Each structure stands twice: as C-alpha cells, then as structure tokens.
Amino acid sequence: MSASTRYSHLVQAAELRALLQTDAQVRLVDVRFSLTDPLLGRRRYEAGHLPGAVYLSLDDDLSGPVREHGGRHPLPDTARFAQTLGACGIGNDTHVVAYDDAAGGGMFAARLWWLLRYVGHDQVQVLDGGLDAWTAAGLELTRDVPTYPPATFTPAVRPEMVADMQEVRSKLRRPGVLLLDARAPERYRGEVEPLDKRAGHIPGARNRPFMGNLEGGRFKPAEALRARFADVEAADETILYCGSGVSAAHNALALEEAGLRGAKLYVGSWSDWSSFEENPVATGEEA
C-alpha cells in the first residue's frame, strides 16, 4: 500500500463554526451511541447537540438487520440508507460533518464517514474531538431539532472497500496481506469477550487498538499515524476489522489521514468470524 497526497478528513471546531456561517450545504450528523445502551445517544442528542445537527443511530440507520451470520452491525440496505440521507436533507452535493463524543472516541462518527464513502460520497468529514471539542471551544449547544427539505441521494457503491468472511479466510497468513484488529488488547488476546460468543482474534491478525490513533481525544498528526501504521505501507493489502465494523472504521480514517489508502473493511468483523464454528481462533499475542 502506498502513500498519497494528504487530504484532511477531519475538521476542527473553529473551522466548522466558520464553515457553518458561510456554507448552507453543510449538514451536521450526531451519531453518539452506546453499544450497551442503544438509546443513550438519542437521549444525549435530545439533551443538547450542535446547532443544525440531525441524529442517526448506529443500530437503526447505519446498520442492517442482524442475522445468524454477518455480524452485529452489517451494512444497511443501500436504497434504505439513501432514503435516510435524503430525509435528513443530504444529497450528493451536501458536505456532511459527523460527530460523536469522548465516550465514542470518534468511532461512531468514523462509521458514518466510512459508510458515506462506501456509497460514493466523498464530501464528508469528522469533527476532530467531537462534541467535547466543540464545547471546549466555548461554542453553544441547542435542544432544537432541525427540519430540512428532502433531498435526493443517489448512491454509487464502491465494493472494493469491503472484504467478507470468505475473502478473509482465503487470505489467512498469506504473505503480503496484513490483517489489523482495532479492538482493545484484552479482547484481542482473548482474555475477555463482553459482546461476542467466542473470545480471541483471527489468526495472523495484529492488534492496532483504535484509541491509539488519539491523543487528548483528538487524532494524532499525520506523521505520527504514518509511524503507527508503518507495516501498512509495507503490505500489499490491508484488511481492517474489530468487533462489528465500527472501531475498525476509525483505523480506516487514521490511515486516510496518514495518506495510506486502499485498506478494506471486514464489516462483519469478529462478531461475524466467531459465529462460524469452523473458523479458527487465536489467543494471546501474535509473533
């Protein structure tokens, strides 16, 4: 994987405030969420959010129905997702800014960022530091819920951004293929598993916890991210995964910020992999 010219997929709070004052085509999307309390994000949105922001839920809007296989947060139906965007006033020319909060660490915002890019929409950024950075800058919140005229969003899916279970299984320990696990070290090692039916990681995967992309709640500089993902630059192919295709999107965003493009996301991730009894599982550290 090679480096490319850096384009910032992040926006700072002061930059966003100025942008909102000059560009009516900007739509803010609040995606705060809790994996253990799915309604918490919406309650927090109702208690206070960035002016003009709409709310989308990871479970209801950014994921499809959960089945026996496919993971806890499979991709939403493309047509339904396009309708959801249109109902929020988001069309193909809309500049979208996603945000969550310190509790999410940017992973829910990264999921929307990645999903929009997957359906062909590149005009999307993540608010660096999320709602916490906004309030730390002395900027106001509101409880007003906006309404926007419906828009038409026409998706152009990029299937090359996705890897499925069969592809991952066929490439286990293949030279040149790098598999990165974004979960916390104790989950990667198989010491604990609070959400899925088996503990451990996909054999051959290296652990790259998504929180390591941050410093003080914000993304590290591009050079630091390049150093953190040096093995990605040396690999022929990189596949990212986590528990259910959420925090791995954070690593995807970090790679883009580092100028490293082309990584695939295994959306089903560990929750899909571990649902197949025949799939091998590794524990501990990889050599």
C-alpha positions as CSV (number, residue, x, y, z in Angstrom):
1,M,0.0,0.0,0.0
2,S,1.5,3.3,-1.0
3,A,1.2,6.8,0.5
4,S,-0.8,9.5,-1.4
5,T,-1.3,13.3,-1.1
6,R,-2.9,14.1,2.2
7,Y,-6.4,15.4,2.3
8,S,-7.9,16.1,5.8
9,H,-10.9,14.1,6.6
10,L,-11.1,15.9,9.9
11,V,-12.4,19.4,10.7
12,Q,-11.6,21.3,13.8
13,A,-14.3,23.0,15.9
14,A,-13.3,26.6,15.0
15,E,-13.1,25.6,11.3
16,L,-16.5,24.0,11.5
17,R,-18.1,27.1,13.1
18,A,-16.7,29.3,10.3
19,L,-17.9,26.8,7.7
20,L,-21.4,26.8,9.1
21,Q,-21.6,30.6,8.8
22,T,-20.7,30.5,5.2
23,D,-21.9,27.3,3.6
24,A,-25.6,26.4,3.7
25,Q,-24.8,23.0,2.2
26,V,-23.2,21.7,5.3
27,R,-25.2,19.1,7.3
28,L,-24.1,18.0,10.8
29,V,-24.9,14.5,11.9
30,D,-24.8,13.5,15.5
31,V,-24.1,9.8,15.8
32,R,-23.5,9.4,19.5
33,F,-24.2,5.8,20.6
34,S,-23.5,3.2,23.3
35,L,-23.1,-0.4,22.4
36,T,-24.5,-1.3,25.9
37,D,-27.4,1.2,25.9
38,P,-28.6,1.7,22.3
39,L,-30.9,4.6,23.2
40,L,-28.3,6.6,25.1
41,G,-27.1,8.5,22.1
42,R,-30.5,9.7,21.1
43,R,-31.2,10.8,24.7
44,R,-28.0,12.8,24.8
45,Y,-28.9,14.3,21.4
46,E,-32.2,15.5,22.8
47,A,-30.5,16.9,25.8
48,G,-28.2,19.1,23.7
49,H,-26.4,18.9,20.3
50,L,-24.6,21.1,17.8
51,P,-26.9,23.7,16.2
52,G,-28.4,22.3,13.0
53,A,-27.4,18.7,13.7
54,V,-29.7,15.7,12.9
55,Y,-29.4,12.4,14.7
56,L,-28.7,9.0,13.2
57,S,-28.5,5.8,15.2
58,L,-25.8,3.1,14.6
59,D,-28.4,0.3,15.1
60,D,-31.3,1.9,13.3
61,D,-29.7,3.9,10.5
62,L,-26.1,2.9,9.9
63,S,-26.6,-0.9,10.1
64,G,-28.8,-3.5,8.6
65,P,-30.9,-6.3,10.3
66,V,-28.8,-8.7,12.4
67,R,-29.0,-12.4,11.3
68,E,-27.2,-15.6,12.3
69,H,-24.1,-14.5,10.4
70,G,-22.9,-11.2,9.2
71,G,-22.0,-9.6,12.5
72,R,-23.7,-7.3,14.9
73,H,-23.7,-4.2,12.6
74,P,-24.0,-5.4,9.0
75,L,-24.2,-2.8,6.3
76,P,-27.6,-1.2,5.8
77,D,-29.6,-1.7,2.7
78,T,-28.1,0.8,0.2
79,A,-31.5,2.1,-1.0
80,R,-32.8,2.5,2.5
81,F,-29.7,4.3,3.6
82,A,-30.0,6.6,0.6
83,Q,-33.6,7.4,1.7
84,T,-32.4,8.0,5.3
85,L,-29.9,10.5,4.0
86,G,-32.4,12.2,1.8
87,A,-34.8,12.6,4.6
88,C,-32.1,14.5,6.5
89,G,-31.6,16.9,3.6
90,I,-28.4,15.2,2.5
91,G,-28.0,14.9,-1.3
92,N,-25.0,14.2,-3.5
93,D,-23.7,17.7,-3.2
94,T,-24.0,18.0,0.6
95,H,-21.0,18.5,2.8
96,V,-21.5,16.2,5.7
97,V,-19.8,16.5,9.1
98,A,-20.2,13.6,11.5
99,Y,-19.5,13.8,15.2
100,D,-19.9,11.8,18.4
101,D,-18.3,12.4,21.8
102,A,-15.4,11.3,24.1
103,A,-17.3,8.1,25.1
104,G,-17.3,7.1,21.4
105,G,-13.8,8.3,20.7
106,G,-14.8,9.1,17.2
107,M,-15.6,5.5,16.2
108,F,-19.3,6.1,15.5
109,A,-18.5,9.2,13.5
110,A,-15.9,7.2,11.6
111,R,-18.5,4.6,10.8
112,L,-20.7,7.2,9.1
113,W,-17.7,8.7,7.4
114,W,-16.7,5.3,6.0
115,L,-20.3,4.4,5.1
116,L,-20.8,7.6,3.1
117,R,-17.5,7.0,1.2
118,Y,-18.6,3.4,0.6
119,V,-21.8,4.7,-1.2
120,G,-19.7,7.1,-3.2
121,H,-19.9,10.3,-1.2
122,D,-16.5,11.9,-0.5
123,Q,-17.8,15.2,0.9
124,V,-17.7,14.0,4.5
125,Q,-15.5,14.9,7.4
126,V,-15.4,14.0,11.1
127,L,-15.3,16.7,13.8
128,D,-12.0,16.1,15.5
129,G,-12.6,15.7,19.2
130,G,-16.3,15.5,18.7
131,L,-18.9,17.4,20.8
132,D,-16.4,17.7,23.6
133,A,-14.0,19.8,21.4
134,W,-17.0,22.0,20.3
135,T,-18.0,22.8,23.9
136,A,-14.3,23.2,25.0
137,A,-14.1,25.9,22.4
138,G,-16.9,27.7,24.1
139,L,-19.4,27.0,21.4
140,E,-23.1,26.5,22.1
141,L,-25.4,23.5,22.0
142,T,-29.1,23.5,21.4
143,R,-32.1,21.3,22.0
144,D,-33.8,22.5,18.8
145,V,-34.4,19.7,16.3
146,P,-34.0,21.0,12.7
147,T,-36.0,20.1,9.7
148,Y,-34.6,20.2,6.2
149,P,-36.3,20.0,2.8
150,P,-35.9,16.4,1.5
151,A,-33.0,15.8,-0.9
152,T,-32.2,13.0,-3.4
153,F,-29.1,10.9,-2.7
154,T,-28.1,8.6,-5.5
155,P,-25.5,6.0,-4.2
156,A,-22.6,4.7,-6.2
157,V,-21.3,1.8,-4.2
158,R,-17.6,1.0,-4.0
159,P,-17.5,-2.8,-3.4
160,E,-13.7,-2.7,-3.4
161,M,-13.8,-1.1,0.0
162,V,-15.2,-4.2,1.6
163,A,-13.9,-7.7,2.5
164,D,-16.2,-10.5,3.5
165,M,-15.6,-13.6,5.6
166,Q,-14.8,-15.8,2.7
167,E,-12.1,-13.4,1.5
168,V,-10.6,-13.1,4.9
169,R,-10.5,-16.9,5.4
170,S,-8.9,-17.4,2.0
171,K,-6.1,-14.9,2.8
172,L,-5.2,-16.1,6.3
173,R,-1.4,-15.7,6.8
174,R,-0.9,-15.1,3.1
175,P,2.4,-13.2,2.5
176,G,1.8,-9.5,1.8
177,V,-1.7,-9.5,3.4
178,L,-1.9,-7.5,6.7
179,L,-4.9,-8.1,9.0
180,L,-5.4,-5.4,11.7
181,D,-7.7,-5.8,14.7
182,A,-8.9,-2.5,16.2
183,R,-10.2,-3.9,19.5
184,A,-8.8,-3.4,22.9
185,P,-5.7,-5.6,23.7
186,E,-7.5,-7.8,26.2
187,R,-10.2,-8.6,23.7
188,Y,-7.7,-9.3,21.0
189,R,-5.8,-11.6,23.3
190,G,-9.0,-13.4,24.2
191,E,-8.8,-12.6,27.9
192,V,-12.3,-11.1,27.9
193,E,-15.2,-11.0,25.5
194,P,-18.2,-8.9,26.6
195,L,-20.2,-9.0,23.4
196,D,-19.5,-12.0,21.1
197,K,-19.8,-15.7,21.5
198,R,-16.1,-16.6,21.4
199,A,-13.0,-14.8,22.6
200,G,-9.8,-14.3,20.7
201,H,-8.8,-12.9,17.3
202,I,-8.5,-14.0,13.7
203,P,-5.2,-16.0,13.3
204,G,-2.4,-13.9,12.0
205,A,-4.0,-10.5,12.8
206,R,-2.0,-7.8,14.5
207,N,-3.5,-5.7,17.2
208,R,-3.9,-2.0,16.5
209,P,-6.4,-0.6,19.0
210,F,-8.3,2.4,17.6
211,M,-7.7,4.5,20.7
212,G,-4.1,4.6,19.9
213,N,-5.0,6.9,17.0
214,L,-5.9,9.6,19.5
215,E,-4.0,12.0,21.8
216,G,-6.0,14.1,24.2
217,G,-9.2,13.0,22.5
218,R,-8.1,14.1,19.0
219,F,-6.4,12.4,16.1
220,K,-2.6,12.4,16.2
221,P,-0.8,14.3,13.4
222,A,-0.5,12.5,10.1
223,E,3.2,11.8,10.6
224,A,2.5,10.0,13.9
225,L,-0.2,8.0,12.3
226,R,2.1,7.1,9.4
227,A,4.6,5.8,12.0
228,R,1.9,3.9,13.9
229,F,0.8,2.1,10.7
230,A,4.3,1.7,9.1
231,D,3.5,-2.0,8.4
232,V,0.5,-1.0,6.3
233,E,2.8,0.9,3.9
234,A,4.9,-2.2,3.5
235,A,2.0,-4.5,2.9
236,D,0.5,-5.4,-0.4
237,E,-3.0,-5.5,1.0
238,T,-4.6,-4.5,4.4
239,I,-7.9,-5.7,5.8
240,L,-9.3,-3.9,8.9
241,Y,-11.6,-5.5,11.4
242,C,-12.9,-5.0,15.0
243,G,-15.9,-6.4,16.8
244,S,-18.6,-5.3,14.3
245,G,-17.2,-2.9,11.8
246,V,-17.3,0.2,13.9
247,S,-13.9,0.9,15.6
248,A,-12.2,-0.5,12.5
249,A,-13.6,2.4,10.6
250,H,-11.6,4.6,13.0
251,N,-8.4,2.9,11.8
252,A,-9.6,3.4,8.2
253,L,-9.9,7.1,8.9
254,A,-6.5,7.2,10.6
255,L,-5.0,5.5,7.5
256,E,-6.5,8.1,5.2
257,E,-5.2,10.9,7.4
258,A,-1.8,9.3,7.2
259,G,-2.0,9.2,3.4
260,L,-2.3,5.4,3.3
261,R,-5.2,4.4,1.0
262,G,-6.7,1.2,-0.1
263,A,-7.4,-0.7,3.1
264,K,-10.6,-2.9,3.1
265,L,-13.0,-3.1,5.9
266,Y,-14.3,-6.5,7.0
267,V,-17.6,-5.2,8.1
268,G,-18.8,-8.3,9.9
269,S,-15.5,-8.4,11.8
270,W,-15.1,-10.6,14.9
271,S,-18.8,-10.9,15.5
272,D,-19.2,-12.5,12.1
273,W,-16.0,-14.5,12.1
274,S,-16.7,-16.0,15.5
275,S,-20.3,-17.0,14.5
276,F,-18.8,-19.7,12.2
277,E,-17.8,-22.7,14.4
278,E,-15.4,-23.9,11.8
279,N,-13.4,-20.7,11.7
280,P,-10.1,-20.9,13.6
281,V,-9.5,-18.6,16.6
282,A,-6.2,-17.5,18.0
283,T,-5.5,-16.1,21.5
284,G,-2.6,-14.3,23.1
285,E,-0.1,-12.2,21.2
286,E,1.0,-12.8,17.6
287,A,4.7,-13.3,16.9
